[in-house]
Amino acid sequence: MSIDTRDFRNALGKFATGVTVITTKDAKGEQYGVTASSFNAVSMTPPLILWSIDKGAYSKDVYCQAEHFVVNVLASDQVPISNRFAQRGENKFKGIDVEEGAGGCARIVGAVAHFECRTWEVYEGGDHFIIVGEVLNYDYQDGRGSLVFHGGRYALPEPHPMMLSEEESRTGEGVLGQHFLYLLRQSLAAYRQGFYPRLVHLGVNEKEWRILTLLLDRGPQPLVQVAQGVAQPLEDCEDTLSGLTCRDLVAESGDQRHLTLTSAGNELANKLLKMAREYEQKVFDSVSDEEVNHMKSGLIHVIEQLGSR
Ligand SMILES: Cc1cc2nc3c(=O)[nH]c(=O)nc-3n(C[C@H](O)[C@H](O)[C@H](O)COP(=O)(O)O)c2cc1C
């Protein structure tokens, strides 16, 4: 069976994972780190985990020969660390806070879990090597969210609104039904559920919608900036982009890989924003413009107050 690699990656991206940075050291004491979402549990007794490394990766030999490695499970605010270790090559540790783990491998400070491992076995797996590790030591922190990777984008883990307890699910009632976080979660989930399926009618997916509307709103931008703006790692953003360039919706130019909407892209992005405005109007049908503006300024206040972007 011959498959289209991009499409296969899209299909695999439907399986949500966390994001890890696997660190190790070579015989000369040089530190290495690679962002990996292929981490998984294997066995409880003995405690085994696995991950796989691309045979084309710069550091694959080091990992295949290493006696020890550490799996650092990234926290939701560690996107820049994920992006850093997804770059090819050496010297990725500048400015990264680390401690020493098993075999001298780096433990990234702030990771939500660390699994310090001894290499148990390395298996061939097509264009990857599957590395199984025996866990010698582990620790984790509660209270901080893990970084999630889903559909080629970074995401946050959120409780499913359908799984909230009976007590919590009485919107507007009691202390919990009025809790700001509860209201935000419920409204976000409901808004998303109503909005995203509409994109299909205009022939785009969620990732394409973000790139098109970002370019319309902020003007032409380098690929790196767009990837950041749509919360995609560079390589995944390139995948999304190739779907847009081959439909002649976005054009790329120059060394900095500047992205610009074509006239067809501009027309489609305008249609998408119009659809988004209409959806918003429909949701707030019975609410005055003044009240909607109050709600929006309240949300902006929370964002500014808590220092998020
Ligand atoms: C979210 C995410 C998950 C990734 N998962 C893996 C993985 O499981 N295995 C792998 O070999 N590369 C994975 N990569 C790509 C590597 O991080 C990237 O190829 C990196 O350049 C490897 O480092 P090296 O070439 O310096 O060895 C992932 C990248 C990202 C952004």
The ligand as a MOL file (V3000), in Angstrom:
LIG
                    3D

  0  0  0     0  0            999 V3000
M  V30 BEGIN CTAB
M  V30 COUNTS 31 33 0 0 0
M  V30 BEGIN ATOM
M  V30 1 C 5.4000 17.7120 19.0270 0
M  V30 2 C 6.5590 16.9830 18.3690 0
M  V30 3 C 6.6940 15.6280 18.5070 0
M  V30 4 C 7.7710 14.9430 17.9300 0
M  V30 5 N 7.8940 13.6060 18.1350 0
M  V30 6 C 8.9770 12.9500 17.6260 0
M  V30 7 C 9.1820 11.5770 17.9140 0
M  V30 8 O 8.4160 10.9340 18.6310 0
M  V30 9 N 10.2830 10.9750 17.3800 0
M  V30 10 C 11.1830 11.6600 16.5930 0
M  V30 11 O 12.1580 11.0660 16.1260 0
M  V30 12 N 11.0010 12.9700 16.3020 0
M  V30 13 C 9.9340 13.6390 16.8210 0
M  V30 14 N 9.7710 14.9770 16.5850 0
M  V30 15 C 10.7440 15.6590 15.7230 0
M  V30 16 C 12.0870 15.8710 16.4260 0
M  V30 17 O 11.9260 16.5990 17.6260 0
M  V30 18 C 13.0190 16.6470 15.4810 0
M  V30 19 O 13.1920 15.8640 14.3220 0
M  V30 20 C 14.3840 16.9760 16.0300 0
M  V30 21 O 15.0980 17.6450 15.0240 0
M  V30 22 C 15.2210 15.7950 16.3870 0
M  V30 23 O 16.4480 16.2940 16.9130 0
M  V30 24 P 17.8660 15.9550 16.2390 0
M  V30 25 O 17.6750 15.9830 14.7490 0
M  V30 26 O 18.7780 17.0560 16.7650 0
M  V30 27 O 18.2780 14.6030 16.7390 0
M  V30 28 C 8.7130 15.6670 17.1620 0
M  V30 29 C 8.5750 17.0580 17.0280 0
M  V30 30 C 7.5170 17.7080 17.6250 0
M  V30 31 C 7.3920 19.2050 17.4840 0
M  V30 END ATOM
M  V30 BEGIN BOND
M  V30 1 1 1 2
M  V30 2 1 2 3
M  V30 3 2 2 30
M  V30 4 2 3 4
M  V30 5 1 4 5
M  V30 6 1 4 28
M  V30 7 2 5 6
M  V30 8 1 6 7
M  V30 9 1 6 13
M  V30 10 2 7 8
M  V30 11 1 7 9
M  V30 12 1 9 10
M  V30 13 2 10 11
M  V30 14 1 10 12
M  V30 15 2 12 13
M  V30 16 1 13 14
M  V30 17 1 14 15
M  V30 18 1 14 28
M  V30 19 1 15 16
M  V30 20 1 16 17
M  V30 21 1 16 18
M  V30 22 1 18 19
M  V30 23 1 18 20
M  V30 24 1 20 21
M  V30 25 1 20 22
M  V30 26 1 22 23
M  V30 27 1 23 24
M  V30 28 2 24 25
M  V30 29 1 24 26
M  V30 30 1 24 27
M  V30 31 2 28 29
M  V30 32 1 29 30
M  V30 33 1 30 31
M  V30 END BOND
M  V30 END CTAB
M  END
